[in-house]
């Protein structure tokens, strides 16, 4: 097996909160338990949502908790040329096409055919601009989409959740690689970055499980390796939804870093006594790296 390489990849839309620390701690523990490397990547490709200074504050919060990467941090906003190269490769091999559809256009087609379906409040794309359906007609391209292959049902095994299956064609449809506003979509950026950083294991929050199948089909189309995936429990907000900046998650209180780490360890089902990271690492190693 290749030498273990893991990562934590926060978006700088604000400082870390309790849920973010759970994901960071889990990925750090897994890398250390496997005697591997752990890197930090700032996923700032969605620039309108990024808060100036949040990247540096996140790095400071991680350092305060003793979670420091083994290599220099990289920023997605400095890697747009690599995403363009990947898109060019997909286009060259018939895996991507221009799309002129607005959300309103998509809704109209789905309603007209009585086939409206949504996944996480996003309509399943009906393939209007697919080359097989005549390609882009009339308006200029607003976005670029991935053309799903015939084997769009993906099977993988999550290290914590077990066997997983998703039919990307019926659940998502041809998904966006480059947005109408010219920004790169998360799915393409994360696949390119994981491959170039040699990431062998991805440990992240359970809310991202649904992204895995799309990332696997992209990896296969680009000829890239697929990491092992592990999705961890979420910290829930008072409204019963995932704790996030959007539902009022407060920045981590790091006046007592050990208290914050113990809370994160507790969410992961690890001991929360006085041993700090050493105790958490020993427990993680017994559970996931023995």
N, C-alpha and C positions, 0 to 999 in steps of 0.2 A: 504494500500500500504506500502511496505517496506520503511524504512528510506532511503531517497535519498543519493546515493553515486555516485559521478562522478569522472572523471579522465582526466588528460592530459598525453599523452604518446609519447614524442618525441624520435626520433632516433638520437643518437649523431654522426651524419655524418658531423657536423659542427655546428656553432652557430645558434641561432634562427634568422630568417629573418622576414619580414613584414607578410608573409602568416602564418608563425608559430604562431606569436603573435595573429592573428585573431582567430585561433583555440584555443589557450590557454585562451584567454579572454572569448570567448563564453562558454567554458566548465566551467570556474570559475564563470561567471555570472549566469549560469543556476543552479549550485550547491548552490550559495548564495541565489538566488531568491527562491529556494525551501527549504531553511533552512537546507541544507544537508552538507555532507562532500565532500571535494575535495582533491584528492591525485595525486601525480606525480609518474609516472613509466618511467624509462629509458629503451627504447626498443633497447638494444644493442645485440640482438641475432645474427644479421648479422655482425659478428665481422670484416670481411675484409673491410667493408665500414665505420666502426667507426673510428673517428679521436681522437687520445688520447687527453684527457683534455676537449673535447667538452661537456661531461656530466656535469662537474663542471661549465663550462662557461654558459651552458643553465640554470642551477639552479640559478646562479648569476644573469643572465638576468631577469629571472622570478621574483626574489626577488626585483630587482631594480624597477620593474613595480608594486610591491605590490602584486604579485601573488605567495603566499606561501602555500604549501600543509598543510593539517591538520594532516598528519601522516608521519612517516619516509619514505623516497624515497626507492623504490625497483629497482633492476637491473635485467633484464631478464637473463643476463649471469650468475647469481648466482642461477638460478632456473631450470637448465637443467634436474635435477632428476625428477622434476614434469612433464616436458614434456614427458620424457621417460615413466613415469607411465601412462600418458594419452594414449600414443601410445600403450603400452602393453594392456590397457583396450580395445582399438579399435580392436587390432589384436585378442584378446581373443573372442570378440563378432562378428568377421567376417566383421569388418568395415574397415580394412586396409590390404594392401598386399605389398610384395616387388616388386620393378620394376627395370629391368635392362636396360631400354631404354635410350639412349642418345637423345639429340635434333635431331641429324642427323637421328637416327633410326625412330623417330616419323615423321619427315618430309618425309622420304622415304615411310612409310606406307600410310600416307595421300595422297601423290602424286600418289602412285600406285593405290589407290582406288578412286582417283578423288574426295576426300572428304575434301580437305584442307580447314580449317576454322581457323581464328584467332580472338582473342579478346585482344585488347590492345597489339598487336604484339606478343602474345603468342599463339602457336598452340593448338587447342582443342585436348586433349589426346584421342587417338582412342581405348584405353582399351586393348592394346596388351598383357599386363602381368596380366590382370584380371584372377582370378581363374576360372571363367566360360569359359574363352577362352584358358584354358590349363595352366595358370599360368606362372611363370618365366621359361624360357627355355634357356639353354646355359649359358649366362653370369651370373656372380653373381649379387646380388642386388646392384643397385646404389642408390636407393632412396626408400622411403615408400610412398604409395599413399592412399588416402581415397577412399573407395569403395562406390560410391553414391548409395543411396537406390532408390527404384522405385518411391518415391514421391519427386523427385529432383526438382520439380517446387515449388518455395518458394514464399509465399506472406507475406508481412509485410507492416506496415504503418510508414513512416518516419514523424516525428513530423513537419518538415518544408516542405518537398517535397510531402507528401501525399502518397497514395497507391503505392506500388512497387511490381513488379513481376520479377522473373528471373528463368529460367530453367537451373539449374547448369549443368545438364548432357549435354545439347546441346550447352550451351554457354562456358563452361569451361572444362567439363569432369572430370574424377577422378583426383583430384588435389594433389599436393605434401604436405606431412606432415613433412618429414625429407629429406633433400636434399642429392644429390649424394656426396657432400663434407662433409657430416656429420653434417651440421648445421641444426637447427630447422627452419621450415618454419614459417613465420609470422602468418598465419591463425591459426595454432595449438597453438602457444605461446600466442597470444592475447586472445583466447577463454579460455584457462586455467587460465591466469592471471586475466581476468575480473571476472571469477567465484570465484576464491579464494580471491579476494579483495572485493567481494560482490558488484560489480559495478551494479547499477540499471539503469543508464542512460549514454549513450555514445553520446557525442557531439564532432564532428570532421569535417574535411574538406570534401567538396562535392566529391572530387576525390576518397574518400574511400567508397562511396556508393556501388560501384560494389563488394566490399568485403563482404558486409553484408549477402548475401544469403549463401555464403560458411560458414560463421561463424555460421549462424543459423542451418545449417544441422549438423555441428560439435557439437554444443551445444546439439542438440536433441540426437545425437548418444551417447554422453557422459553423458546424463541425467542432463544437466546443465540448469539453467534458461537463458532466453533471455532478455537482457536489452532493454529499449526503445532507439531507435536510432534517431539522429537528425544530418543532414549534412548541413554545413554552406557554404556560398559563398566563392569563392577562390579569392585571389589576383593574378592578371594576370601579366605576364612579358611583356616586350616590343615586344616580338615575338608572342604575343597573346596566349601563353601557360601558364599553371599554373606556378606561381613563385616558383622556387625551386633552390636548390644548384646546380643542374645539368645544369640549364640554366642561371647561373651567378647571382643568388640572393645575394645581399650584406647583411652582418650581420646588425642586428638592430643598429641604431644609438641611443644610450640611454643617450646622453649628456642632452637631455630633455625628460625624460620618459613620461611626460604628452602628449607631441606632438605625440610620438609613439602610446600611448594608444588611443588618439583621432582619429588617422588615422585608427587604428584597429576597433574602435567603428563605424566609418563612413562606413567601409566595411560591418559591420553588420546592417547598417541602423539605428544606434542609434545616439542620439544627440552628437555633438562634440563641446560643449561650454566650460565652465570653471568648471563644476562640477566634472570632473574626474570620478573615479570609482563609486562614490556615484550616480552621475547623470545617468551613464550608467546602473547601477544596477536597479535604479528606472524604467527606460525605459524598460529594459529587463523584469522586473517583470510584468509590465503592458502588455507586448506583449505575454509572454510565461508562466507566472505562475499565472496569475490572476484567 
